[in-house]
């Protein structure tokens, strides 16, 4: 088996496959994915992909909406890249065969929360992610791109130029005055979860496209594969991680006894769906003038508040006043899933509750997807480009995957030895002092125990006491964690690292901003209009 490639891409979601298709023109490509090629989070994305392609909607309007939703932390340069390049990337997807929905021969554009105009493209109604994913997977197969399924990345091999190998590297890199002392990635260590074989794959460019970390939480819209693997292995290799306190909770996930949470798209409210509490009363106008179309963080907290006020575990999303034909045609996946579970959404309101949905933070990159580690790039949800700030604008996620995956590949051609400028104030995870509980004071570490802790102590609404409790338990678990031996234990270790990053960042940020809300600091503070960056320097994780 060839174990040296020009491009090594970790993850087979939209970001990974799109990067692989582009990179195939410039060298050998290997894609590693821990499940099957179709087993990813983005295939479940329902809402669509945002782009200024309609009349009277210049990219500047999309930029303004993105900045406003991000609660003061959006990187304007990155957001401008996102919105300016959106139409070109939509053109690429159309050329590859993505079947976007049309009306009278023109692409159909819908409205979603916090967008000032209709600009959301869909494919198959509420199956946009699946259509893009399946199209790219088909192209990748036709292009003959090598995809190793059931292979999980366990470690990034790095070295410090001029100083020999740092973490498992076997070569000494040539140095110049400009690159002496720089950290560089050279390979990935991976485990085949079927055979148990461990292999090291060398590469010129390593692209992380592993998705988010929604499985940190007990209630989530994310697939089981969303365990933050790329973020965790990047942190352990010395890459900078930013904005992890900002976890977006989607306000409307199906809430039925015995049924896994299922995303009820933002687009349902965009089409006129109404939120009612358990008593049947509309309530969103009391929380925001935009009512049901307010940003996700506001809607999620309002729903939580009404659930507490009515002593209920859900509220209702009502589309019974809409034309049944519109509902079934526009939301076929949602309609079928609910029908399969005994609910006719054209006749009955949908019980919903918030669920963890999107990781705004991740591996810190510049606008070219470069990290502080030369040769290591990141794209998609595992990356933190700064475009989302403290609260992602609806349907910007799929757009981000293709815009920045394209820029990553372009950068490997134009400036292959570059890296992002290091953050001047990166911090590391450190042991919780003195009063941290010992191993005997906490329950055994399991995925379920971890998810329950995070939902309870570091969820939609937080405070210093709850976050400190979580940080203590997480640190105790970290101190007793055995070396991963298989996929479940590797995923658990990666989730634990991500949970520590989320919790310690949330504990440090003594304000409320966007998706991060603290009861003890309920207002934003100007002195906290900055980012928190973590980098391992030999500390606890």
N, C-alpha and C positions, 0 to 999 in steps of 0.2 A: 504494500500500500504506500502511495506517495504521501509523505507527511510534511512536505514543504510547499507552501502556496504563496502567491503574491498577496492574495486577499483571504483573510479568514474572518468569516462573519458568524456571530453567535446570535441565533434566533431566526425563526422562519415566519415572523409576522410580516406586515406590510413594509416596515422599514428595512428589515433584513433582506427580503426577496427583491424589493426595488433596488437596493444597493447592489445586490448580487447581479441583477440583470444589467445594470450600468457598468459594473466593474468587469464583467465578462469580456468587454471589448478591450480591456487594458492589461489582462494578465489572467493567471490561473486563479480559480475561486473555489473555496470550500465553505459550505454552510453547515454549521453544527446546530442541531435542535434536540432538545431533551425529550420531546415526544415525537409525534409524526409531523410531517411538513405542514399539515392542516391544523395542528393542535396549538392554537395561539389565542391571545386575548382579543386582538383586533378584529377577528372574524365575527365577533359578536357585537361590534359597534353598529348601532342602529341609526343614530341621529343623522349622520351624513358627513359631508366635508364642506367646509366653508371656503368660499372664494368669490372675489369681486369680478364676476363675469357678466352681470346683468346691466341693463341700461341705467344710467344715473347712479351707479355704485362704483366710484373710483376706489382704488386701493386705500386712499387716505381715509375714507369713511370706515373701512374695515379696521384700519390701524387705530383710529380713535376708539372704536368699540372695544378692541383688544386691550388697549391701555386702560380704559375706564374699568373694565371688568377685573383687571389685575391688581387693583387696590394700591397703586403707588409703587409697585415693585417690578413692573414690566421693563425689560431692557428694550428701549425704543429702537435701537439699531437692529436687534434681532427681530423685533416685531415688524419692522419695516421690510426686512428681508422676507419674512413670512408672507406678508400681504402683497408685496410687489411681485414675488415670484409665483404666487398662487395660480394665476391663469395659465402660465406655461406648464406647470406640473399637471394641472387638469388636462391640458392638451396632450401631455405624455400618456396619461392614463387612458384617455380616449383612443390614442394611437395603439396602445397595447391591447385594447379590446374591452375595457370596462364599460358596461352597458348602463350609463346614467339615464335616469328617467327623463322622458321628454313629454311636452304637450304641444301638439300641432307642429311637430318637427323641431321645436326649440327646447333646450334643456329646461327642466322644471326647477324652480327656485322656491324654497320654503323659508319661513321665519322660525327662529328659535330665540330662547331667552337671552336678553341683553344685546341682541343684534338690532340695529336701527333700521334695517331694510331686509327684504328677502334675499338671501345669498347662499342658502344651503342646498347643495346638490345631493340627490339620493340615487341609489341603484336598487331596484327591487323593493321600492317603498322603504321599509324599515330593515333592510338586509344589506345596507351599504358596505359594511366591513366585510361581510362574507363574499360579496361579489368582487370587491377589489382583491381580497386575499386569494380567492379561487382563480381569478384571472392571472395574477402574478405567478401563482404556483404552476399554472399551466404553461405560461411562457418560460419559466425557469426549467421545466422539464423539457420543453422543446429545444431550448438553448443548450441542453446537456450539462447544466450546472450540477456539480456534485453536491448532494445533500446527505449528510450522515444523520439519520434519525436515531432516536433513543440514545443520545450522547450528550451528557451534561458537562459543561465547563466547570472545573473545580478550582483552577488557579491560573492567574496571569503571571507568566515568567517575565521578570524585568531585570534590567541591569543599569548600573550607573556608569555613564560613559567615562572612561579613563580610570575607573576604580575597580574593574572586574565585576563579576556577577553579584547581584544584590539578593534576588530571591530565585534561586534555582537556575539562573542563567549559566551557560557553558562556554560563552565566548566573551572576549573583550572587544568592545566596539571601538572603532577608530575615533579619535577626538580632534577637535580644533579648539581654538581659544573660545569660539562661540558656543560649542556644545559640551565642553568639559563639565562634568558634574551633573549633567541632565539625566533624569530618569527616562528610560526607554523600554517599551514592551517589545519582546522578541518572539513570544510563543504563548500557547495556551496548553494547559494540562486538562485532560478530559477523561471522563469515565463512560464507557459503553455500558448502559444499564441492563442490556440483555446478556452480554457475554461476561461482564465484570472486568473486561480488559481496560487498562489505563494506558493512554497514549499522549505523547507530546507532539503538538503540531506547530511547526515553525512558520513564520509569516513575515511579510514586509509591512502589511497594514492590518491591524486587528480592529474590527468594527463591532462594537457591542450594540445589539438591537434586541435585547432580551425582554423588553416591556417593563411594566410597573410592578408594584408590590402590594396589590389590593388584598392578598391573602394574609396580610398582617392582622386583619380584622375579622371578627366573628360573623358579621353580616356584610356581604360584599357582592357587587355585580360581577366581579372578576372571575375568570376561569381558574381552575386549580393550579394552572401552570404559573400564575402571576405571583411568584415568590421572591422577586427582587434579586435574582441571582447575579445579574450584571452589575447592579449597584454594589452589592456586597463584595464580589471578587475584585471590583475596581478599587473599592475602599481599602481592602486588604493589600492591594498592590501599590498603594501610594497615590492613587488618583484622588482629586478633590471632589467632595460631594456637597451639593448646595440645596438649600430651601426644603429640606426634608420635613419640616414642621407643617408644610402646606399640603395636606391630603384632602382631596375633594370628595365630599360625600354627596352622591347623587340623591336628590330629594325624592325621586319616585321609583322605587323598586317594588315589585309585586310582593304583597305580604299575605300569604295564605298558610295555614297550619300544615306542616309536613311538606311544604314545597320550597325548594331552594329559591333564594331571592332571584328575581328575573327583572332585568331592566325594562322600565316603561319609558320610552324615549322622550327626551325634551320636546321632540317634534309633536307629541300628542298635545301638549299645552300650546305649542305654536299654532296648531290647527283649531284651537278654541276649547281644549279641555279645561275644566274648572276644578279647583281644589275645594273640597268641603270637609269639615271636621266630622267626627263620629255622629254628631247630632244633625248632620245635613246642612250646616251653615257654611257659606263661603267666608273665608277669613283673610286671604292674602292682602286685600286692600288696606287692612289695618296695619300691615307691616311694611308695605312698599307701594308707591304710586303705580309701579309697573305690574302690580298684582302677580298673576301666575307667570309673567314673563320677566320677573326680577332675576338677578344672577343666582346661581345655584346655591351659594353659601347662605344667602338670605332666605331662600325658599326652604332649604333643609332645616335651618334653625327655627323658622316659623312653624314648620310641620312638627318638629320636636316639641315646641312650646304648646301647640294645640293638643298634641297627644297627652302631655302632662296635665293640661287644663281639663281635658275631658276624661282623664283616667282610662285612656285607650292605647292600644299598641299599634294603631294605624290611623290614617285619615283616608279620604276617598278622592279618587280622580274620576271625574264624571264626564263622559262623552256621549251620554244617552240623548242629549239634545241635538247632536250632529246627525247628518244623513248617514244611515247605516252603510250604504254603498260606499261613501267616502271613507268611512272608518275601516271597512274590510279591505278596500283597495289600497289605501294609504299605509295601513299598518297590518299587513297580512301575517307577519311573524308573531306580533303581539296578539293579534286576534286568535290565531291558531293555538298559541301556547295557553292563553287563558281558557279557550274553549276546551282544550284537552284536560284542563283542571276544573271543569264544571262551571265556568264563568263566561257568560255572553256579554261582552263589554258594550255591545250596542243597546243592551237592555238593562244592564246592571252596572253601577259604579264600581271602579276597581279599588280594592283595598291596597294601600301603598304605605311605605315607610322609607326613611333614608337608609342608604347603604354606602359603604366605602366604594369609591369608583375610580379615582385617578390620582396618581402620584405626581404632583407638580414638581417636586424635587427630583434629584438624581445626580448622575455624573456631570460635573460642571464642564461645559464646553464653551468655546467661542462660537462665532457665527459660521464657522466652517466645520463644526463638529469635532474640532481638536480638543484634547484634554491637556492637562499639565504634564502628562506622560507622553513623550514623543512616540509616534507610531500607534498610539491608542486613540480610537475615535468612538463616538457614541451618537446614536440617532434614535428617535422615537421616544417612548415614554420613559425609558431608563436614563435618558439624557436630561440635563437641565440647561436649556439654551437661554432661559430668561424670558421667553416669549409669553409665558403664562402668568408670571408674577405670583401673586398670592392667591389667585383664583382664575382657573382657565375659562376662557370664553367657549361656550358650547360649539362643538364641531371644528374647533381649531386643532384637535389632536391628530386626526387623520391627515390633515394638511401638513402639520409639522413633520410627520414621518417622511413624506415624500420630498418636501422642500429641503430638509436638512440631510436626508440620505443622499440626495443628488449633490449637495454641496460637499459632503464628505468625500465622495468618489472624485469629484473635480479637484479637491484639495490634494488628494494623494497623487494626482498627476502634476499639478502646477507647483506644489511646494511640499514634497514628500517627507522632508525632515522637520517640518514645523511642529509647534505645539502651542497651546494656549498660555498666555502669561499667567504665572502662578498668582493666586490670591494673596494679598499681603498680610491677611489676618486669619489664616486658617487655624482651626483648633482641632484637637483630637478628642476622641472618646476617652474618658478617664474613669478609673474606679470610683464608685460612690464612696465617700469617706465614712469613717467611724461607725455610724449607726446603720450601715447596710446590713441586712439580714444575712445570716449564714445559710449554708445549703440546707440545713435542717429546718429552717423557718419558712421555706417556700414549698409549694407543691412541685412534684416532678415536672420537668420540662416536656411538654407535648405540643403539637401544633394547636390543639384545641385550647390548652391552658394559655398559650401565648395569645391567641386570638381573643379569648375572653378577657384577659388582662387589658389588652389594648383597647377593646371596645368600651370597657368599663372606665378606664382611667385616662385614656388619651384619645377619646373619640371626638364627636361633633362639638361638644362643649367641655372645656378643660379648666383646671385651676392648678395652682402651684402644689397643693397637697397631693392631689391625685397623680400628677406627673412625677412628683418625688417618690411616691409609693411605687409607681411603675418602674422608674429608673432603678430603684433599689432591687426589685425582684429580677429585672432583666440583667443587672450586673451580677447577681448571685448565680443566675442560670449560666451566664457567660463563663464564670469562673470554674464551673464544673463540666463544661461541654466537652465531650469526647470528639476526637477527630472523625469527620464524616466517613462512612464506609460504603454508602449507597445513595441512591437518589433521594429517598425520604430524609435521611439524616443530613445530606448536603442542603436540601431545601430548608430544613429546619434551622440549620446554622446560618444560612443566608437571610432568612426571615428575622432571626434574632438580631443580626447585625443591623438590618434595616429598622427594626423596632427601636433599637438603642439610638440610632441616628434621629429618628422621628421624635422620640421622647426627650432626649437631651436638648435638641434644638427647640422644641416647644417649651421646655422648662426655662431655657435661656431667654426666649423672646417674651419679655414682660409687657405685652400689649395684645390687642386683638386687631387682626388685619386679614381680610379675605377669608379663606377657609380655616384660618387659625383663630379660634375664639376662646378667650380665657375669662371666666367669671370674675376673677380677682383683678383683671386689667381689661375692662370691657371696651376701652376706646383705643384707636390707633394713636401712636406717639411719633412725633416727627423724628426724634432721636433714634427710633427703630426703623426708619425708612432705609434699611440696608439689608444685606444678605448675610446669612450664617453659613459658613463654609467649614467643613470638617475634612481632615486629612490624617491618615494614620502616620504616626511617627515612632512606632514601637510601643504604643500605648496598649490599652486593655483589649481592643478588638482586633 
